Amino acid sequence: MDGMTTKGQHDQDTAQQNLRARGNNRSQQPSNLEFREFMGSDWGPRPEPAPRTEVADYLPARHAALSALFPGERLVIPAGETKVRANDTDYRFRAHSAFSHMTGLGGEQEPGAVLVFNPREEGGHDVTLYFYPRASRSSEEFYSDPAHGEFWVGARPSLEEVSRATGLATDSLDNLPDALAKDLGEGQVSLRVLAEASEQLTAQVNDLRAAAGLSQDAAQDMELAQALSELRLIKDDFEVREMRKAVAATYSGFDEIIRNLPRAVAHHRGERVVEGAFFARAREEGNGLGYDTIAASGNHANTLHWMTNDGEVRDGDLILVDAGVELDSLYTADITRTLPVNGTFTENQAEVYNAVLEAAERALEVAGTPGVKFKDVHAAAMEVIAAYLEKWGMLPGTAAQSLAPEGQYHRRWMPHGTSHHLGLDVHDCAAARRDMYLDAELKPGMVFTIEPGLYFREDDLKVPERFRGIGVRIEDDILITENGAERLSEDIPRTIADIEEWFTRVQR
């Protein structure tokens, strides 16, 4: 009986053990003081800390712009936490883009960190970054904590080092609860949180609001998310430089794709060869991918978000590759090129390709016109697309009838938008209001894509037989300047002649 009780208690204790802590069951690490002292002794000096970052000079202006929108309110912007991939292993961490924009922290830095805007009586806000600082080498955390320990994740920065690098005031996450709770209540301080960034912290904020008798209206938090998104619509000089670097790195990734196309043709899952070639360059040049690569050969190009990438790559087909390198700063490019697998376009492929290219050129021309609105870029591209569809006899009426709101027949073959904002997210500023996005006038500092396409499925009987199975998209990254629209990806070949020369140059 005693044995059964002991076993039952053991089973109950095991069941209550945190799943993520069960990795410790594999450890035979001593916990006595002598071992801890041994582990913490006889270490050399640490490396020199990182210098002040370039982006630090741009943070005060970003903070002032947000502060002006929410006077007297405490604003909470979490980085987010790591997410479990399987059992006790996590996905690589990437901070929420709004947090990165307001702190300048990129890469895989500071999971669990929180940026707090605390209102001052005289107006404005004090801005403090709360995170897990480095523990001393004499602490048990140094060698035993797989989430924060230096033996496991490397040397974490100190509060002083992060403050020096970013220009931000810093504090330990241990002090965050008191900072959030201070002076909360009606007639005192209210609280908003970027709810989408962290369920854990949002729940904590909601508990504090409930205890202080404050509203937990989700619309108030949405206003903060909206503001953080809209503040990224106009890029500052630092962001523009990062976008140029991201485009250049992406160009090198496309070089690698062309170099590997012969190997892709020989492989039973050649699309994976293409995907892998780009990914390798993305990790070498930056943080990784800005989004999952689309490597769609042949008819797969007519599935807009084809990311399975498990098909063959056949000689004579086109392959549509939509890919972007995300830098360590987390800014990403977004480029699509539709390439002839063997380096040469057929006559039918070229006819479709040139129609899409003409639509892209027309959209860029309109984007550079003073006073034009974001939605006008799409309208300009669709005029060209509809004209070609009418010419090929694919519309039930004229191009003009299709372009009318009650028509839109051309959308069977071009169902997506022509443009989206680009930056820290591939679809940047997505929480912005319509009048700040689609209906907004284009302004210097805006960065967005132009990406018309035509998608002719091989089973679409409304498509002329000679075009069936051909899918083409051409996507470039655009910067609005004081002088008009600049194609940041101008150097990445896009005409038929330039693409065919590109193949010769890279594969020789």
N, C-alpha and C positions, 0 to 999 in steps of 0.2 A: 504494500500500500504506500509506504513512504517513497519507494522507488517511482511509483506512478505519479505521485504528487510532484516529485522533483522534475520528472520528465514533462509533466503538464505545465509547470511554471517556466521551464526552459523554453518550451514551444511558444508560450504566451509572450515571453520576453523577446524571442526572435521575431515574432509577428509584429511586434510594436517597433522594432528597429527600423529607422528610416532606410528606405530602399537604397538611397544614394550612399548611405554610410556603410552599406554591406561590403563595399570594396575593402573596408578595413578588416573584414574577416580573413582576408588573404595575407594580412600583414602579421609579421612576428616581431615588430619593432618594440624594443624595450621602452618603458615609460619612467624608469627611475631617475633620480636627480643626477647621479654620476654620469649616466649616458647623455643626458641633456647638456651637462657641462662639457663633456668630451666633444659633442657635436658643435657646440658654440665657441670652441676655443681655437686659436691659432689660424686665423684667417687674415689674409693680406688686405691692404686698403682697397676700397671700391673704386671703380673707374670714375673719371670725371663726369659730372652730370651733363645732360644735353643742354645746348645753348638755347636762348630764347628763339622761338619759332617765328617764321615770317608772318604767319597768320595772326599772331598775337596783336600786331599793330592794327588789325582790322576788327577785332572783337569789340572794342568800346563803341564803335558806331553801330554795330549790330545790336548791342545791348541797349543803347540809348533809343533806338527805333522801337524795340519791343517795350521798353519801360514806358515810353510816352503813350502807348495804347492802353495800359492798365495801371493808372495811377492809384497808389494806396493799396494795391493787392499783392499778395504773396504768390509768386509763380513758381511752379515746380516742374522741372524738365528732366526726366530720368533718361539715362542711357539705355536702360533695359538690362535684363539678366541673360546669362547663358541659357540655352535651351537644350534639353536632353535629346540626344540622338538615339541612344540605345543603352539601357541599363545605367551604368555609371560613366558613360562617355557623352560628351557634349558636341554640338555643332560649333564650328568656329564662331567666335563672337563678332558681331558687327553692331555698333551703336546705332540708335535711332538717328536719322539724318538731322532732325531739328537739334538734338543734343550736340551732334558733331559741328553743326553750323555755329552754334553759340559758344562752343568751347575750343574749336579747332582741333579736337582730338579725333584721330582717324585710326586706321589699322584695326587691331584687335584690342585697343586700349580700354581699360577701366570698366569692365562689366560691373553692374550694380551702382555705378556712380550716379550722382544726382546734382544738377545745377539749380540753385535756388536764387530767385530775385526777391530780396526782402525790402519792403517799402521803407523809405526814410520819412521822418516827420516833415522835413523841409522840402520834400519832393524827390522824385527819382528813386532808384533802387540801389542797394548794395548787392553785389553778385558774388556768390560763394560756391565753389565746387567741393562737394563732399564725395570722398572715395576711400577705398581701403589703402592706407599708406603701408609702406614696407615695415615689416616687423624687424626687430633686432636679431642678430645671429644667435643671441643667447636665449631666444624664445623657442618654445616647442613648435610654434607655427613654422619657423624657419625650415625645418626638415620634415614635419609630419602632416602639414595641411595641403592636400592635393589641389585645393581651389586657389590658395593664396601663397603657399609656401615657396620659398626661393628655390629649393631643390626640385620642385615640381614645375613651376611656371616661369622660373627665372627671377632675377632681381627686380622687384617692383620699385617704383620711384617713391621718394619721400614727399611729404607735404611741401617742403621747401623747393624741391626740384621741380615739381609740377607747377608751382607758383612762378618760379623763375622762367620756365619754358612758355607758359601761357599768359602770364601777366594777371592771372586770376587769384583772388583770395581763396585759400584752401582750408579744409577742415576734415577731420575724420568722420566717417559714416556713423561712428558711435554717437556722435553729437547731433545727428540729423533729427531724431524724434523730438528733442527739445526745441530745436530751431523751427520745426514745422508747427509745433503747438503754441509757441509763444504769442500771447496777446490775441489769440483767435476769439472771435465772437462778434455779435451784432454791435455796430458802432465802433468796432476796433479794426481788426484785420480780417479780410476774407482770403480764400485760398482757391487757386485754380491749379490743375495738374494736367500734363499732357498724358491723358488716360491711355491712349493706344500704345504708349511706350513700355508700360509696365503694369500688369495686372496686380502684382504684389504691392507696389507702392500706391497705386490708385486705391486699393482696398484700405491701406493705412490712412490715406488722406480722407477717405470717406468716413472712417471711424472718428477721426479728429473733427471733421465738420459736424458729424452728428452730435458728438459730445459738446461742441460749442454752440449748437443750435443754428448752424449755418445751412443754407440750401445745398442740396446735392444734385442740382439740376445739371444733367449731362450737357445741355446746350451751352452752359458757361465754359465747360472744359473744351467743347468743340470750338468755341470762339478763340481760345488760346491756340489750338492746333491750326485753325484757319490762319491766324495772324503769323504764326511761325512759318507756315507754308508760303504765304504771300510775301513775306520779307525776303524770300529767296528768288522771287520773280526777276529782280534786277541784280545781276552779279556784280560784285566789286572787282577791282583789278586783280586781287589775289585769285579769285575764283576763275576769272577768264584765263589767267596763266595756267591754272591747273587743267582747265578744259583743253587748252592747246596741247598740254603734255599728254592727256588721256587720249586725244585723237592720234597723236604721233605714236604712242605705244600700241594703239589698236591697228594702225597701219602696219607696224612690224608683225603683228599677229596674223594679218591677212597675207603678208609675205610668206609666213610659215605655212599657212594653209596651201598656197599655190605650190610651195616646195614639196608638200606631202601629198598632193593630189594623185600622182602616179601610184604611190603606195596605197592610197585609199581605193583606187580602182581595183587593185589586186586583192583587197580584203573583203571578206563576206559581209562585214559591217563597216563599210567605208565611211559612212557618215560619222561614226565614232572616231575614226582616224582624224577626220577634219576637226571635230570638236576637241579632241585631245591635243592636236597641234596648236590650236589657238589658246587653249587653257594653259598649256605649258608656258607660252610666252606671257600670258597675263600674270601668272604667278612670278615669273622672272622679273617683269617690268613694273609690277604694281602689287596691290593687295589681292587681286584675283579678277574674277568676272564681275561686271556690273549687273549681269542678269544671265540666266541660263542661255547658252548659245543655241541658236537655230541653225542646223546644218541640214538643209532640206534638198535632196537631190531628186531630179525628175519631177514626177507628179506630187511628191511630198511637199514641194514648194507651194502648192495650192491649199495646204493646211496652214493657216496663218501663224499659229503658235506650235509648229511642229518641233518638239524638243525631245522626242524619244530618240531620234538620231540613231536608229538601228538598221537603216536600210543600206542597200548597195549604192555605190557611186559608179555610174556607167559611162563609158566613153561615148561621147556624142550628146549626152544630156547637159542641161544646165544645173548648177547647184546654187541655191540661194542661201547665203550665210549672213545671219543677223547677229552681230557680236560686238562687245565693247569691253575694254580694259578699265577696271576700277583701280585708281591709284591708291597709294597708302593714305592719302588725304580723303579718300572715299568719293572723289569726283570721278564720274564715268563718261566715256564716250558711248555712242550708239550708232553704229555704221552697218548698213546692209549693202552688199555687193552680190550681184547675180553673175556667176562666172561660168564660162564654157569649160566643162571638165577636161576636154582635150586641148584647150587653148584657142579654139576657133569657133565663132558663131556660125550656125547654119543660116540660110536666107530667111527661113520662117522665124527662127529665134531672134534674129537681128531686127525683123519688122516689129515684133512685139516689144523688144528691148528699146528701140528708138522711140516708140510711142510713149513709153514710161519716162524715158530720158527727157523728151520734150516737155512732158508735164512737170517734171522736176525743175527744169530751167525756167518755165513760165512762173512757177510758184516762187522761185528765188527772185525773179524780176519784180514780182508784185511785193514781196517782203521788203524789198529795198525802197519802196515808194513811200514818201512822207505821208503820215496820217493814216496809213492802212491799218486795219484791225487784224488780230490773230486769225479769226475765222475766214478772212478774205484769202489767205494763203491756200487753204483747202479749196475754196471755190474756184480759184484760178487753175489749180491742177485738174479739177474735175471738168472744167470746160474743155481741156485738151483730151482727157480720157474719153469723155462722151463723144467728142468729134470723131475720134478714131473708131469707137464702137459703132457709130452710125455709118461710117465709111465701110466697115466690114459687114454691114447688114445685120447686126446683132440686136439692135434696139427695136421695140415695137413701133416706134415713131422717130421723130427727129431728135438730135442732141438737145435742142432747146426744150423740147417737151420733157425729156428725161431730167434735165436740170431743174425744172420747176418743182416746187415742194410736193405737189401731188404726183409727180412722176418718180424720179430717182431709180429708174430701171438700171442705170449703170452700176448701182451699188451691188448688183449680183456679182460683178467681177472686180469691184474695188470697194469692199464693205467697211474699211476702217478709215479713221481720220488720217489726214496727211501730215499732221504736226502734233508734237507735244513738247512741253518744256523739259529741259534736261539739266542735270547738275549733280547734286549728291544722290539723287534717285534717278533711275532711268526715265521714269515718268514723274518728274520733279513737280513740286508745288501742287500736288493733286488735290489738296484740301482747299485750294483757293476758290473764291466765289466766281461765278460765271462772268460777272462784269469786270473782274480782275484778270480773267483768263481768256475765254473764247471771244468775249465782246470788247476786250481791251485793245487800245491802240499799241502798236509795237513801239517799244522805247529802247534807247541805247542801254546795253547791258543784258538784254534778254538773250537767252540761249535756248534754241529749240531745234527740232528735227524737221526736215522736209523728206517725206518718204512715200511718194505715190507708188502704186503697183497695179498689176493686172494678173488675175489668177484664173487660168483656164483649165479647169479640171478635165481629166481625160474621159470622164463619163458625162460631160455636159454637152448635150446635143444641140444647144443653141450656139455653140462655138464652132467656127469653121474647122473642119477636120484637120487641116494643116497646123492649127494652133493648139489642139487638144493635148493636155499634159504639160503645157508650158506655164510656168509661174515666174514672174519677174517683179522684183522690188528694188528700188534704188533709194538709199537713205543716206543723207548727209546731215552734218551738224552745223547750225547757222548761228552767227552772232550778229546782233543789231548794233551798229556803231553810229556815230554822228554822221558818217558819210553814206550810210545805207546798210545793206545786208552783206556780211562776209561769210563765205563758206569755209568754215574751219578745216574741213576735210578736203579742201581743194586739191591737195597733192595726192590723194588716193585715187588712182585711175578710175574713170567712170565712163568714158566713151568707148565704143567698140574698138577703135584703132588703138587707143591707149591700153585697154585691157589686154588685147592680144599681144602688144609689145611687152606688157608687164610679165606675161607668162614666159615670153622668150628670155627676158632679162633674168628672172628669178630661177627658172628651171635649167638654164644652160650650164 
